[in-house]
Amino acid sequence: MKTLLLVDLQNDFLPGGALAVPEGDRVIAVANRLMPHFPLVLASKDWHPPDHGSFASQHPGHPPGDTILLDGRDQILWPDHCVQGTRGADFSSHLEHTRIQAVFYKGTDPLLDSYSALFDNDHRRSTGLIEYLRERSVEEICVLGLATDYCVQATVLDALREGLRVRLVTDGCRGVNLQSGDDQRALNAMRSSGAMLVTSDDLVRTRPGVSRQSR
């Protein structure tokens, strides 16, 4: 079954949000364009408790961007974002979210972050997404969302490790770029791990299951 996965298209990652990804709003139109072409559309959400350990506010003296040890694991600190039940955690109002059949929540453990839509960062706990896909015999997913160099990359790499074929919609992603070029390095890593890089035009123009590889 053709499956589209939308990663974290939430207000806090869009312009004006607490952790805005540059040009993050541009991916919404790409998502809306592609959803009618897929019989199964899924999404992930960051869904943090207000005291999440990845928040710089929980570590006095450490600004966003610092790296600390959190429960024995390196953790980049972020501004408070996508707190459960807040507007920042909502999908963009411009996203046609009624087409989404299921949403998978991540980052709920205050001591462990979860970039991937499939597992937490230590692979201790599944979000339920991989089980959902297997129950429906899904073997390939198309992925887009925010941000290229964190949650999208982690999702794609986990999906590949789980044996799924993955197409990454490059015009449907934008990067944080804490370091210049992080987004391109993430694209290279995903491609070298086996993901096919495509554009939304590729997916719309070609018949189901066929796409040209992005150059």
N, C-alpha and C positions, 0 to 999 in steps of 0.2 A: 504494500500500500504506500502510495506517495505521501510522505510526511514532512511537514514544515515545522521547524522548532524555532520559536521566537525567544531570544534570550534577554530577559530583564529590560523590557521596553517600558520603564517606569519613570515617573515624573522627576525623581531625584537625579536621574542620569541625563536629563534633558536640560537645555538652556534655562537658567533660573533655578535649577535644582541644587540640592546640597552637594552633590558630587557630579556636576555637569560634565559630560563628555563633549568636547568641541564638535560641533555640527551633529550632535547626537539626534537632533530632531529630524534630520534628513533621512534617517532609516525608516521612519514611520510610513512614508509614502511607498517605499519599497515593499514593506510588509503588507500594506493594504493592497498593493497591486498583485502580489503573489498569492495571497490567501485563497482567492477563488479557484486557483489552479490545483489545489491540494484537497483531497477528500478528508485528510486528517491534519488538523492544525493544533499544535501544542505550544505551551509557553512556560517559561520559568519566571519566578519572582524572587529577588532578595527579600527576606522577611525576618529582619533582625529584631531581637528584643532591645529595649532601650538601653540596657547596660552591656551591649555586646563588646567583647574584648578587642575587637578590631577598631573600635572608635577611639580616636585620640583623646576625646573628652574623658575617657576612663583612666587615662595615664598622665597625670599632671606633670608638666615639664617636657612632654613629648608632643610636638606638633604633627599634624597630618604629613605623611611622607616619611616619617621616621620608621625604622624597623626595630621591633623589639622581639623578645621571646614570649610567646603566649602558650602556656601549657606545654613548654618544651619545643615549640615550633616557631621558626621565623615568621613574623607577621608584620606586614606593612600596615601602618595606621592610617585610617581614613576619617574624614568628617562624619559625624552622625548622618546616616542615610537609610532610606527604605525601612524605617522603624514600623513595626507591625501596626496596622490600623490607621496609619497617617496618610495624608494626601501624597506625600513623597513616595510612598510604596505603591500607590495606584498606577495602573496602566495610563499612558497618555490618553487624554480625552479625544485625540485625533486618531487613535488606533481603533480599527473596527474589531473590537475585542469580542463581539458576540459570535464571531466565527471560530473562536478558540474553544476546542472541546474539553481540554483539561489543562490545569495549571499545577505546576510542581514548585514547592516552596523550599528554599535553601537558606543557609546562614542562620538557622534558628537556635543553634547551640551557642551560648554566650562565650564559651571557651574555645571554639573552633570555627574558623571561617569556612565558607563553601563558595568557591568561584564557579565550579562546574554545576551544570543543571542535573548531573547524574549522581554525584557523590560529594561528601565534604572533602576538605583538603587533605585529610589523612585517610580517606577511603574507609572510614569506620562505619559510615551510615549512608545508605542509599536514599535518595529523594523519592524513590518509587518509579522514576521515569524509565529506567532500563527494564524493570519488571513489566511495566505497562506496554512497552514496545514489544517485548518478547511474547506477551500474551496475545498480541495481534499480529505476530509473525512479521513485524517490520524489520527489514534488513538494510534499509537505506534512509538517511534523513538529510534534509536540506536545512542549513542553519544560518540564521542571521541575528544581529542584535548588538548589544553593548556589554562590555567594551571588547574590541578586538584582542587586546593584549592581556586581558585578564579572564573574564567570565566566558567569552566566546572561545578563546584558545583552550581553556581548561575543559570546556564542554566537548569540543571537537576531539581533543586528544583522548579524553575518557571514552567517548563513543567509538573511536578507532580501536582502542584497547579492548573494548567489549565486542569487537568483531563486526561492527556496523560499517557500511560504506557511508561516507560523508561528503556532501557537496556544500561548500561554504560560499555564500552569496556575498561577494566582496563589496558591492555597492550598498549592501544592507548592513554594513558594519562601520563603526568608527572606533578610534583608539583613544585611551587616556594619555599615553605618551609621557609618563613621568620622566623618562629619558628619551631624548629625540630619537625617532626611528623604532621605538618599541613596537608600534603596530606592524611595520614591515617585517621586523624580525619574527613576530608572531605568525604572520602569513607564511613566511618561509618555513617556520617550524611545522606548521600544520600541513603544508604541502609536502614537505620531506617525510612526514609521518604517514602520508597516504591520502590526505584529503584532496579532493578535486576543487579547484578554485573556479567559480563560475560567476556570471553576472545575472541579474534579473532578466535582462534581455535574452540571454542564452536559454533560460528556463521557459520563458513565455513563447519564444520562437520555435523551439524544438518539440517534437512529440514526447509524450510521457516517458520518463526514464532515460531520455537521451539528452546530452548536453555537451557542448564544446568546452574544452578546458581553457580557462582564462590564461592569457599569456602575461 
